[in-house]
Amino acid sequence: MSQFEESRETLLRCRQEIAKEIVGQQEIIDQVLMVMLAGGNVLLEGMPGLGKTRLVHTISRVFDLSFKRIQFTPDLMPQDITGTSILMRNETGSEFTFREGPVFANIVLADEINRATPKTQSALLEAMQEGTVTEGGQTHRLPDPFYVLATQNPIETEGTYPLPEAQLDRFLCKLNLGFPEGEELKEILRLTELGEKEKGKEKPKAQRVCDRQGLFDMMQQTAMIPIADPVMDHLTELICATHEPNRYVREGASPRAAQAMLRLARARAFTEGRYNVSFEDLRSVAYIVLRHRLVLSFDAVSEGVGADDIIRELLEKHPVKAR
């Protein structure tokens, strides 16, 4: 068995373990795993109580990665996230010592990130982009790998601050969590609130499957997947199309969006067990890559036209050309 196949088998086992604790949401699980293979950060949006925190915690356990949770609130300060320098006395006098904040972990869950003020939100920018924290002129390296999985409530809910475009662009993708189906909801209740007849039964718990080296191997295999020139041409065509005149779009996608689409398309090809990026890989990740990067116009907001509607129209206008 090749290393590619071994790494993919490990990924499939991780997927099965995560499914022990997360009912339904299989597409979301797969997409989060793709983001991890691509070495990016993910923004999860959905109403409270849909299992976003449980999903992130379960993934950290399966991959044996350190995990920290930060609850974002309006009074949270940047130093509460990154850490701060404190004055410590010793035998020779006093000196400043850096005390690490909760951002120093492999997986950081930024819970309800849009409930904090923009100043505090921006404290994550350097960490997400560079993998470092600078405090008092000193740069501190974050653990490797490092992922930010942020959750946010829909902006219509009370007490939220919309994330600025510069920070949204740092997230590789944005995933929308929907309400579970009837049978899925019933299964959630069975797993979390065992009834009288089921007392004594042990709740299924995800176990560690992979360590950091195994994750690095998967990431390396993903990064090596080639992309043919026609597929690359289609990628650039889709990104450039977001800048075509459109009364619903004020600003199109950035070059970082093209990088994100390529990385996620490679990750999807890996999860599907293919050795090359296909047109379908690109088009399937277009929604999660572009939906938070398109800046909508007032016309779109007033007429109820969402980013997904615009992306759907874009894909219809730019189909894969016969070659």
VODRENLUM-680952 format. One record per atom (N, C-alpha, C): residue in one letter; x negated, y negated, z. Coordinates in steps of 0.02 Angstrom, whole numbers, plus 50000, padded with zeros to 5 digits. Layout:
<pts>
aXYZ
...
</pts>
This chain:
<pts>
m499585006050000
m500005000050000
m499564993750000
s499704989049956
s499314982949951
s499454978350010
q499014973450020
q499114968750075
q499754964750064
f499904963250002
f500534959749986
f501124963750011
e501144970149997
e501704974450017
e501714975350093
e501124976050124
e501104976750197
e501374970450231
s501164964650207
s501404958450236
s502154957650227
r502404959550169
r503124958950158
r503514963750202
e503254969850212
e503574974650257
e503614971850328
t503084968550349
t503074965450416
t503604960050420
l503664956050368
l504164950750367
l504874953650372
l504994959150336
l505654962150338
l505814964850408
r505314967550443
r505424969850511
r505574964050558
c505224958350547
c505364952350586
c506094950150575
r506294950350514
r506984948350496
r507494952750531
q507364959150535
q507814963850568
q507844962550643
e507274960950673
e507274959650745
e507654953250762
i507564948150721
i507914941850733
i508674942950729
a508874947150682
a509594948450673
a509904951950733
k509494954850778
k509774957950838
k510094952750884
e509834946750884
e510094941650930
e510494936250894
i510404935650829
i510754930550791
i511264933950746
v511904932750761
v512444935850723
v512604931450662
g512634934550602
g512764930750542
g512174926150527
q512304920650494
q511784915650478
q511184918750445
q511284924250407
q510704927650377
q510344923150327
e510724919150291
e510404914650243
e509974909550279
i510224906950336
i509834902150375
i509194905350402
i509254911450427
i508664914950452
i508144915750397
d508364917850338
d507894918750282
d507564912150263
q507944906750263
q507674900250244
q507174897750296
v507304898850360
v506824896850411
v506174900850404
l506234907250390
l505634911350379
l505244908950318
m505604906850266
m505264904150207
m504874897950224
v505164893650266
v504824887450286
v504194889150325
m504224894150368
m503634896150406
m503094898850360
l503284902850310
l502784905250262
l502464899550223
a502854894350211
a502604888550174
a502224883650219
g502224884950284
g501844880650330
g502154873850341
g502824873450339
g503154866950346
g503584866350408
n503954860950411
n504404859450465
n505124859550439
v505594861050483
v506284861750460
v506754857750504
l507254854750472
l507774850950507
l508414854950503
l508694856650561
l509314860450565
l509874855750587
e510394855350547
e510954851050564
e511584855150575
g511944853550627
g512574856950642
g512834854550709
m513474855850720
m513774853850782
m513474857850840
p513494855250901
p513224858950959
p513574865650968
g513194870650992
g513484877151008
g513454882150952
l513104880750897
l513084885350841
l512484890050843
g512084889650895
g511524894350903
g510864891950875
k510784885450864
k510154882950835
k509574884350882
t509664882750947
t509124883750995
t508964891051003
r509464895251006
r509354902451013
r508964905250954
l509124902850894
l508774905150835
l508024903650839
v507854897550857
v507154895450860
v506784899450914
h507094900250972
h506784903951026
h506664911151007
t507134914150973
t507074921150952
t506494921950902
i506434917350855
i505894917650806
i505214917250840
s505144912850889
s504504912250924
s504324918750960
r504814922250986
r504684928651021
r504474934050972
v504814934350914
v504664939550865
v503954938750837
f503734932450829
f503074931150801
f502544930150855
d502734930850919
d502274930150975
d501924923350973
l502314918050963
l502044911250961
l502274907451022
s501834902951046
s502024898851104
s502594894151084
f503024892751131
f503644889151116
f503764883851169
k503934877851147
k504124872451192
k504754869151165
r505184867151210
r505804863851191
r505794856751219
i505954851951177
i506004844951198
i506724842651187
q507044840651240
q507724838051234
q507684830551221
f507874828351163
f507824821251145
f508434817551174
t508284812151209
t508794807851239
t508614800651226
p509084795951234
p508924788951219
p508364786051262
d508244788751322
d507724785951365
d507054789651360
l507004794451314
l506384798151305
l505854793551275
m505234793751302
m504684789551279
m504194793751237
p503814790551191
p503344794251150
p502844798451191
q502614795651248
q502134799251290
q502434805551321
d503094805751327
d503424811651353
d503364817451304
i503214815951241
i503144821151189
i502414822951178
t502004817851167
t501314819051147
t500844820351206
g501014817551264
g500564817951321
g500264811051335
t499894810551389
t499614804051408
t498964805051446
s498574799751449
s497944799851487
s498074797351557
i497844801051606
i497934799151676
i497254798351709
l497234794051760
l496604792751795
l496504798051849
m495954801751843
m495804807151890
m495164805451928
r495164806551993
r494574805452034
r494154811852036
n493504811052034
n493054816752041
n492454814652084
e491954819052088
e491384817752132
e490984811552112
t490974809952048
t490574804252024
t490984797852017
g491624798152030
g492044792152023
g492724793951994
s492914790251944
s493564791351913
s493484791451837
e493894795251804
e493904795451732
e494594797251707
f494734795251645
f495374796751615
f495364803751585
t495874807551601
t495944814351575
t496604814951537
f496574817951479
f497184818651439
f497594824651463
r498214823451477
r498674828751496
r499144830051438
e499114836151412
e499504837851353
e500254837551365
g500604835251314
g501334835151316
g501614841451286
p502274842151286
p502584848251260
p502494849351186
v502224844451149
v502114845451078
v501544850451065
f501154851951117
f500594856651109
f500854863851117
a501134866351062
a501384873151059
a501404875150986
n501454881650972
n501504883950903
n502164881950872
i502704882850909
i503364880850886
i503664875850935
v503814869950910
v504124864750951
v504844863850928
l505304864850974
l506004863650959
l506174856650981
a506274852250933
a506494845350947
a507254845250947
d507544846251005
d508264847151009
d508634840451007
e509114839950961
e509514833850952
e509054827750942
i508614828450892
i508104823350881
i508394816550866
n508994816350837
n509284809850819
n509654806550877
r509574809250938
r509834805750996
r509314801151028
a508684801851006
a508154797451031
a508084791250987
t507764786251013
t507664780050976
t507154781050921
p507164776850869
p506674777550815
p505954777550838
k505784773650889
k505094773550914
k504874780350939
t505314783750974
t505154790351000
t505154795450944
q505614794950898
q505624799450841
q504954799250803
s504674793250796
s504064792450757
s503454795550792
a503524797350857
a502964800450892
a502794807250862
l503264810150826
l503134816650795
l502814816050726
l502784810050698
l502544809350629
l501834811950619
e501374809750662
e500674811950655
e500624819350667
a500994821950716
a500964829050731
a501214833150672
m501754831050641
m502044834850586
m501614834550523
q501294828950511
q500904828150450
q500184830450457
e499864828750513
e499144830150520
e498994835850567
g499474837850608
g499334843050658
g498894840650714
t498914834050727
t498504831150780
t498914826050821
v498644824350879
v498934819150921
v498364814450940
t498464807950932
t497954803050951
t498194799151012
e497774799151063
e497954795651125
e497314792451153
g497344785951165
g496774782351193
g496154782751149
g496254782751083
g495694783051036
g495414789851025
q495674794851060
q495434801751052
q495954805851014
t495714809850967
t496154814150927
t496134821250954
h496714824050966
h496764830750994
h497114835250943
r496804840950930
r497064845650881
r497624849850912
l498174850550875
l498734854650897
l498604862050880
p498944866650914
p498834873750900
p498994875350827
d498674880550803
d498774882950734
d499034890150737
p499604891550706
p500034887050666
p500444882350709
f500694877150678
f501114872250714
f501734870750672
y502304871750703
y502944870450669
y503384866050714
v503714861350682
v504244857650716
v504904859950686
l505324862750727
l506004864450707
l506474859950745
a506724855050710
a507134849850742
a507874851150729
t508284850050779
t509004850350770
t509284843350775
q509804842150737
q510144835750744
q510894836750736
n511254832450770
n511984832450764
n512164828250703
p512724829750670
p512934825450614
p512964818150636
i512774813650590
i512704806650609
i513374803550628
e513924806950613
e514574804250631
e514704804850706
t514324809250741
t514444810250811
t514174804350851
e514434803550911
e514284797650952
e513574797950979
g513244792050981
g512594791451012
g512024794250972
t512034793550906
t511494796150864
t511154790450827
y510504791450814
y510104786650775
y509864790150712
p510074788050653
p509864791550592
p509104791450585
l508824797050564
l508104797450553
l507914793250493
p507364789450497
p507144785450439
p506894789850383
e506914787250322
e506724791150263
e506014793850268
a505544789950297
a504854792150302
a504784798450344
q505194798950397
q505154804950439
q505544810750408
l506104809350377
l506474814650344
l506054818150291
d505624814150257
d505214816850204
d504694821750230
r504534821350296
r504054825950325
r504344832950337
f505004833450337
f505304839950345
f505324843450277
l505074849550275
l505044853150212
l505744854250184
c506224855450229
c506904856450205
c507404854750261
k508024854150241
k508564852950288
k509084858350278
l509264861750333
l509734867250331
l510374865250369
n510934866650340
n511574865250372
n511884871650400
l512004871650465
l512314877550496
l513064876650499
g513414881550473
g514134881350473
g514434885350530
f515094884850537
f515444888550590
f515494895950569
p515404900550617
p515414907650599
p516114909950578
e516114915350539
e516744918450519
e517064921950579
g517704923850571
g518064926850627
g517734932950656
e517514937650613
e517184943650637
e516504942150669
e516154937250641
e515514935250669
e515614932150738
l516124928050745
l516264924950810
l516424930350861
k516804935350841
k516974940850886
k516344944550908
e515874945650862
e515254949050878
e514824944750925
i514824938250915
i514464933650960
i514724934351031
l515384934451038
l515684935151104
l515504941951135
r515484947151094
r515314953751120
r514604954051145
l514144950651109
l513444950851128
l513294946451188
t513634940851193
t513464935951245
t513904936351306
e514514938651298
e514984938951353
e515274946051357
l514864950751378
l515084957751380
l515684958651426
g516194962151401
g516814963151439
g516734968351494
e517274969451530
e517274974151586
e517064981151564
k517314983451506
k517174990151484
k516444991051463
e516104985451451
e515424985951425
e514904984051478
k515114983151540
k514634981551592
k514134987251598
g513524985651609
g513004990651613
g512634991751548
k512934989551493
k512594989951429
k512054984551425
e511504986451398
e510964981551391
e511054977551327
k511024971051333
k511104966851274
k510494967651229
p510594968051163
p510024968851118
p509574962751121
k508924963951123
k508444958451128
k507904959451076
a507754954151039
a507234954550988
a506554955651019
q506154959950990
q505494961551015
q504954958650969
r504354958050996
r503794955550957
r503634960550901
v503554958050841
v503394962150783
v502714960150754
c502574953750755
c501994951050719
c501614946250764
d500964945950757
d500574940950793
d500364935350745
r499974930750771
r499774924950730
r499374927050669
q498934931950677
q498534934150619
q498984937050566
g499484940850586
g499954943550537
g500334938050501
l500514932850537
l500844927150506
l500374923550457
f499744922750477
f499254919650432
f499174923750368
d499174930350375
d499114934650316
d499704933650269
m500314933150297
m500904931950255
m500854925150220
m500624920150256
m500564913450227
m500054913450171
q499504917150181
q498984917550129
q499244920950066
q499604926450075
q499894930050018
q500394925549981
t500774921650019
t501264917149988
t500924911849947
a500394908849974
a500054903349939
a499714905649875
m499584912149869
m499224914749810
m499704916449752
i500354916049763
i500824917949710
i500784912749654
p500664914849592
p500584910049537
p501254907349511
i501224901749477
i501804898849445
i501624897449372
a502034899749326
a501894898849254
a502044891749233
d501724889549179
d501814882749155
d502544880949140
p502944885349108
p503644883549096
p504044882449161
v503884886249212
v504234885349277
v504004878849309
m503364877249303
m503114870949329
m503424865049293
d503504865649228
d503824860349188
d504544859249212
h504894864749227
h505584864049250
h505604860649319
l505114862149361
l505074858949426
l504994851349419
t504524849249377
t504424842049368
t505034838749335
e505364842449291
e505974839849259
e506514838449311
l506604842949358
l507124842049409
l506964836149455
i506334835649475
i506144830149521
i506214823449485
c505974823049423
c506034816749385
c506754814949372
a507194819949366
a507894818749353
a508234815049411
t507954815649472
t508254812049529
t508134804549523
h507694802449478
h507554795349469
h507914792449407
e508294796549373
e508694794049317
e509264789649344
p509494784649305
p510024780249328
p510634784249351
n510834782849413
n511414786349443
n511704781649496
r512334779949488
r512624775049534
r512704777749604
y512614784249612
y512664787249679
y511994787949714
v511444786849678
v510774787749707
v510394781249706
r510184779049765
r509794772849769
r509044774249761
e508804779849790
e508104781749783
e508074789249771
g507654791349723
g507584798349709
g507064801749753
a506894807849736
a506434811849777
a505704809749766
s505294810749816
s504594808849813
s504174814649786
p503534813349770
p503084818849751
p503034824249805
r503114822249868
r503104827149922
r503674832249914
a504234829949884
a504794834549871
a504594839849821
a504204837849770
a503974842749720
a503514847849753
q503074845549798
q502624850149833
q503034855049876
a503544852249910
a503964856449953
a504344861649912
m504594859649854
m504974864349813
m504524869949788
l503904868349770
l503444873449746
l503264878249803
r503124875649861
r502934879849918
r503504884449939
l504114881749940
l504684885849959
l504864890949905
a504774889049842
a504904893849788
a504414899649792
r503784898249809
r503304903649819
r503524908149877
a503754904949932
a503964908749990
a504564913149973
r505014910649932
r505604914649913
r505384920549869
a504914919349825
a504664924749783
a504354930249827
f503984928149878
f503674933049924
f504204937049960
t504714933749987
t505234937350023
t505624942049978
e505654940449914
e506004944749866
e505544950249839
g504904950049857
g504434955249836
g504184954449765
r504174948149740
r503934946949672
r503264943449673
y502884944549620
y502194942049617
y502144935549577
n502704932449561
n502684926049525
n503314922149542
v503274915549532
v503844911149546
v504294911049485
s504944912049496
s505424912049441
s505814905449439
f506184904349385
f506614898449380
f507144898649436
e507404904549450
e507914905249502
e507644903349571
d507004904749584
d506704902749647
d506734895249655
l506554891649603
l506564884349605
l507274881749616
r507734884149577
r508414881449580
r508764883249645
s508584888949675
s508914890949737
s508684886749796
v508074883949793
v507834879949850
v507954872449838
a508244870649781
a508344863549765
a508774860049818
y509304863449840
y509754860249888
y509404858749954
i509064863649981
i508774862650048
i508174857850046
v507854857149987
v507284852649981
v507514845449968
l508034844549929
l508214837849906
l508764834449947
r509174838249983
r509774835250014
r509614829850065
h509034830150097
h508864825050146
h508384819850118
r508184820650055
r507704816050025
r508034811049977
l508624812549953
l508974807849910
l509294802349953
v509134796149936
v509434790449972
v510064788549934
l510644789649964
l511274788449930
l511464781149930
s511834779149880
s512064772249873
s512704771249913
f512914764949916
f513544763449951
f514134766649915
d514094766949848
d514634770149810
d514724777449832
a514164780949841
a514204787949862
a514534788649930
v514324784349977
v514594784750044
v515334783050045
s515524777750009
s516214775450009
s516684780449973
e516424784049923
e516834788749886
e516774795949911
g516394796749964
g516324803449993
g515924808349952
v515464805849912
v515024810049871
v514394811649911
g514274818049924
g513704820149963
g513104821949921
a512534822949956
a511914824749920
a511984831349884
d512334836149913
d512414842649880
d512814842049816
d513294837449815
d513684836349753
d513224833649698
i512784829049716
i512324826149667
i511834831349642
i511574835549687
i511104840749667
i511434845849621
r512054847549636
r512424852349594
r512494849549523
e512664843149518
e512734840049452
e512064839749416
l511534838449454
l510864838049425
l510664844849395
l510794850249431
l510624856949406
l511034858749345
e511664856449343
e512074857849284
e511834854049223
k511594847949233
k511344843949178
k510664846349153
h510304849749195
h509624851949176
h509564859449186
p509894863349143
p509854870649148
p509174873149125
v509054879449138
v508434882549113
v508494883349037
k508004880749002
k508024880948928
k507794887748903
a508134890148851
a507934896448821
a507244895648789
r506814900548800
r506134900148774
r505964906348732
</pts>
